[in-house]
């Protein structure tokens, strides 16, 4: 993955260094694994699919750098190390995040061109990612996450926030993998349904870990959601756990049309169910 970025020694050094710092730290890589698992189950195993998966991780890394900024969550710890702005300053962190995002778009276009699936154009793939990130996707979810008061939160608002700020990138990760492998539209829908439920369950488990796990376990500050609307606040720990389990059940059910080919995705759902970081 670092080979897909400009060298840290290349100008502007601090921005490139911060990009490497953000991208190569010890994340779980769930989203790119989803892209690769989906591409592989539909028969695509080449290097271009790997680059596509790296682009998805770049978008995620960008979102984490922005999410941690003082004007957003003001986090000190991420992936077991100081956040990017704590090391490089706010201006460099912002520029590095934007540069990661830009690199991701370029990489999706390049990979799509190399893959050249029959059913999807390179524009389809770039457009798909852009829609997932925009104000109707991650940005929209993040905006309402920051602006909503916990007392205003109901299930509908929380579902909007979670499915946009987290679910949208899970969906794009899965769908891009399917497009890379030239999956049929019907198969793309199966993947989208799986990824939507998986993403929502993943965010609920993230909220649960925020109250139940230590910074040593998660690699990030605990209690970050104290001022926020979360499913844990609305439903309690047991209620949120039950909802996450139900959503993972829906995710796995939606894989039925894939038969045994869906097993790697079933494994991923199990990982989300059991995760402790
Ligand atoms: C322009 C890409 C872009 C985003 C702008 C800041 C923002 C809008 C959105 C933030 C979205 C966000 C950070 C949602 C939280 C998702 C989440 C559960 C993060 C933690 O994911 P893990 O556990 O992290 O997969 P690791 O470190 O393992 O990769």
Boltz pocket constraint, residues with backbone or C-beta under 6 A from the ligand:
constraints:
  - pocket:
      binder: B
      contacts: [[A, 26], [A, 27], [A, 28], [A, 29], [A, 30], [A, 59], [A, 60], [A, 62], [A, 63], [A, 64], [A, 66], [A, 67], [A, 79], [A, 101], [A, 133], [A, 138], [A, 139], [A, 142], [A, 165], [A, 166], [A, 202], [A, 203], [A, 206], [A, 277]]
      max_distance: 6.0
